[in-house]
Every structure is written in C-alpha cells, then in structure tokens.
C-alpha cells in the first residue's frame, strides 16, 4: 500500500542513525512495530486484576496427569 507522509526529516534521520537502519522505510517500519507491541502490552497489563480465579482448583493435582 503506497502511503505519502509528511514526516520531520530531522527526526527520521535520527531514527535511522540511532537504530542503525539502512533506510528511512526500515526506521519507520521498526518504529511502527515497536508502537504496536507497546500498545498490545498495555492492553495485557490492563487485564491484571480483572480476572477471577477458581479457588478450588488444585494445580498440584493437575501436574500428575
């Protein structure tokens, strides 16, 4: 999918240099991958404390299968 974006050249050049990327496209792709991974981690983090557990579950008994 072709996309034209107006990006800050200074910022892109810094990302290319710091990330040791071969191209601007590689730097943007890496940044987007990290952004998506971070957002997914936040979604998982939000689940902590929101799930209830079965108090009668015996995990030791389940090991002996």
Buried (B, 14 or more C-beta within 10 A) or exposed (E): EEEEEEEEEEEBEEBBEEEEBEEBEBBBEBBEEEEEEEEEEEEEEEEEEEEEEEEEEEEEEEEEE
